[in-house]
Amino acid sequence: MNKAALLVRVSTHDQQHDRQLSELAEYATAKGLKVVETIIETVSGAKRNEERAGIQNLLKLAQTGKINKVLVHEVTRLGRNTSQVLATLEELHRYKVSVVVKSYNIETLNPDGSLNSMAQFLFTLLTDIGRMERETLITRVKSGIAEAKRKGKHVGRPKDSVKGREEMLKEYKGVVKYLKSDYSIRETAKLCDVGISTVQRIKKLIS
């Protein structure tokens, strides 16, 4: 029986990992995999591998032969830094450990242990797209904030105003995008130049 580790990552403590975990566990059962380790991280995917205890634990499991598969819900759970994700893959493959991405139903190694070239290509592509989207979003939001301030416009929710759900979501599209891109409440508030309470309210509206 194949021995697997489940890797679940969220960016902040206020985010939930339950859905990732339950879906991966169900997938492992359906595929006849024995789950020997469940790794749950609360850390930004932009962090380097050396700063992620979960990744270090995962690599140790691979090195000691305790696993031969890693299950993740989506590519970004391994990280949002392309070079770091590819370095993780290379290290895992060195020990013949394959990575399975449930959302795309792809696996990086073939049954005979050889590299699945198509899966490797998709992994690289998806990770790099995620990185570029993140960088573009940050640039656009910062540029928009700077332009608004230059024109003397108020950035953020007017004081003492009460808005409906749709109006709030429409006004704070940048906040919605950051939250859906796995940014923490504090990071989103800083990048969008709004209060933490505003971001928390938006988060409740979209949850």
C-alpha positions in Angstrom: 0.0 0.0 0.0 1.3 3.5 -0.9 2.1 5.7 2.1 1.0 9.3 1.9 1.3 12.6 3.7 -1.4 15.2 3.5 -0.2 18.8 3.2 -2.7 21.5 4.1 -1.8 25.2 4.2 -3.6 28.3 5.1 -2.1 31.8 5.4 -3.6 33.0 8.7 -5.1 31.6 11.8 -8.5 32.9 11.0 -8.7 30.8 7.8 -10.1 27.3 7.9 -8.3 24.2 6.7 -11.1 21.8 7.3 -12.4 21.5 3.7 -8.9 20.9 2.3 -8.2 18.2 5.0 -11.5 16.4 4.6 -11.3 16.3 0.8 -7.8 15.0 0.8 -8.6 12.3 3.3 -11.6 11.2 1.2 -9.3 11.1 -1.9 -6.7 9.0 -0.1 -9.3 6.5 1.0 -10.8 6.3 -2.5 -7.3 5.6 -3.9 -6.4 3.1 -1.3 -3.6 5.2 0.2 -2.5 4.9 3.8 -2.1 8.3 5.4 0.8 8.2 7.7 1.2 12.0 8.4 -1.0 15.1 8.2 0.9 18.3 8.0 -1.1 21.5 8.6 0.7 24.8 8.1 -0.4 28.4 8.9 2.1 30.4 6.8 2.2 32.6 3.7 2.9 30.6 0.6 5.5 33.2 -0.4 7.8 32.1 2.4 11.0 30.3 1.5 11.2 26.6 2.2 13.7 27.1 5.0 11.0 29.2 6.8 8.3 26.6 6.5 8.3 23.9 9.2 5.7 21.9 7.2 7.9 21.7 4.1 10.9 20.7 6.2 8.9 17.9 7.9 7.6 16.8 4.5 11.2 16.5 3.1 12.3 14.6 6.2 9.5 12.1 5.7 10.6 11.6 2.1 14.3 11.2 3.0 13.5 8.6 5.7 11.3 6.6 3.3 8.2 7.0 5.4 6.1 8.2 2.4 6.0 7.8 -1.3 3.2 10.2 -2.1 2.2 13.8 -1.0 -1.4 14.9 -1.4 -2.2 18.6 -1.8 -5.5 20.2 -2.6 -4.0 22.6 -5.2 -0.6 23.7 -6.4 -0.5 26.8 -4.3 -0.6 24.7 -1.1 3.0 23.8 -1.8 3.8 27.5 -2.2 3.5 30.7 -4.3 7.2 31.1 -5.1 7.9 29.2 -8.3 11.5 28.5 -7.6 10.8 27.2 -4.1 8.0 25.0 -5.3 10.2 23.5 -8.0 13.0 23.0 -5.5 10.5 21.0 -3.3 9.4 18.9 -6.2 13.0 18.1 -7.2 13.9 17.1 -3.6 10.8 14.9 -3.3 11.5 13.2 -6.7 15.0 12.5 -5.6 13.5 10.1 -3.1 10.9 8.8 -5.5 8.1 10.6 -3.8 5.3 11.8 -6.1 3.0 14.8 -5.5 -0.7 14.5 -6.3 -2.8 17.6 -6.8 -6.4 16.7 -6.1 -8.0 19.7 -7.9 -6.4 18.8 -11.2 -6.1 15.1 -10.5 -2.4 15.1 -11.7 0.6 13.3 -10.3 4.2 14.3 -10.8 5.6 10.7 -11.1 4.4 7.8 -13.2 3.7 4.4 -11.6 7.2 3.2 -12.6 8.8 6.2 -10.9 9.7 8.1 -14.0 8.9 11.8 -14.3 5.4 12.7 -15.6 6.5 15.4 -18.0 3.0 16.8 -18.6 2.4 17.1 -14.8 5.8 18.8 -14.4 4.9 21.3 -17.1 1.5 22.0 -15.6 3.0 22.4 -12.1 5.5 24.9 -13.4 2.9 26.8 -15.4 0.3 27.0 -12.7 2.8 28.1 -10.0 4.2 30.8 -12.3 0.7 32.0 -13.2 -0.1 32.3 -9.5 3.1 34.2 -8.9 2.4 36.7 -11.8 -1.2 37.2 -10.7 0.0 38.0 -7.2 2.6 40.5 -8.4 0.2 42.1 -10.9 -2.5 42.5 -8.3 -0.2 44.1 -5.8 1.1 46.5 -8.4 -2.4 47.5 -9.6 -3.8 48.0 -6.1 -0.8 50.1 -5.0 -1.0 52.2 -8.1 -4.7 52.7 -7.7 -4.3 53.8 -4.1 -1.4 56.2 -5.0 -3.5 57.7 -7.8 -6.6 58.1 -5.5 -4.5 59.8 -2.8 -2.8 62.1 -5.4 -6.3 63.3 -6.4 -7.2 63.8 -2.8 -9.8 61.1 -2.8 -10.7 59.2 0.4 -9.5 55.6 0.3 -11.6 53.2 2.3 -15.1 53.2 3.8 -16.5 56.6 4.7 -16.9 57.0 8.4 -20.3 56.3 10.0 -21.6 54.9 6.7 -23.6 51.7 6.5 -23.6 49.8 3.2 -25.4 46.7 1.9 -23.5 43.5 1.0 -23.4 44.1 -2.8 -22.4 47.7 -2.4 -19.6 46.7 0.0 -18.3 44.0 -2.3 -18.4 46.3 -5.3 -16.6 49.1 -3.5 -13.9 46.9 -2.1 -13.1 44.7 -5.1 -9.4 44.9 -4.2 -10.0 43.6 -0.7 -12.1 40.7 -2.1 -9.3 39.8 -4.6 -6.6 39.8 -1.9 -8.7 37.6 0.5 -9.5 35.1 -2.3 -5.8 35.1 -3.2 -5.0 33.8 0.3 -3.6 37.0 1.8 -4.1 37.6 5.5 -6.5 40.2 6.9 -3.5 42.3 8.1 -1.7 42.1 4.7 -4.9 42.9 2.8 -5.6 45.9 5.0 -2.1 47.3 4.5 -2.0 46.8 0.7 -5.5 48.2 0.2 -5.0 51.0 2.8 -8.2 50.2 4.7 -8.9 49.3 8.3 -8.6 45.8 9.6 -12.2 46.0 10.7 -13.3 46.7 7.1 -11.3 43.7 5.8 -12.9 41.5 8.5 -16.3 42.7 7.5 -15.7 41.9 3.8 -14.3 38.5 4.8 -17.6 37.7 6.6 -19.6 38.8 3.6 -17.7 36.5 1.2 -17.4 33.5 3.5 
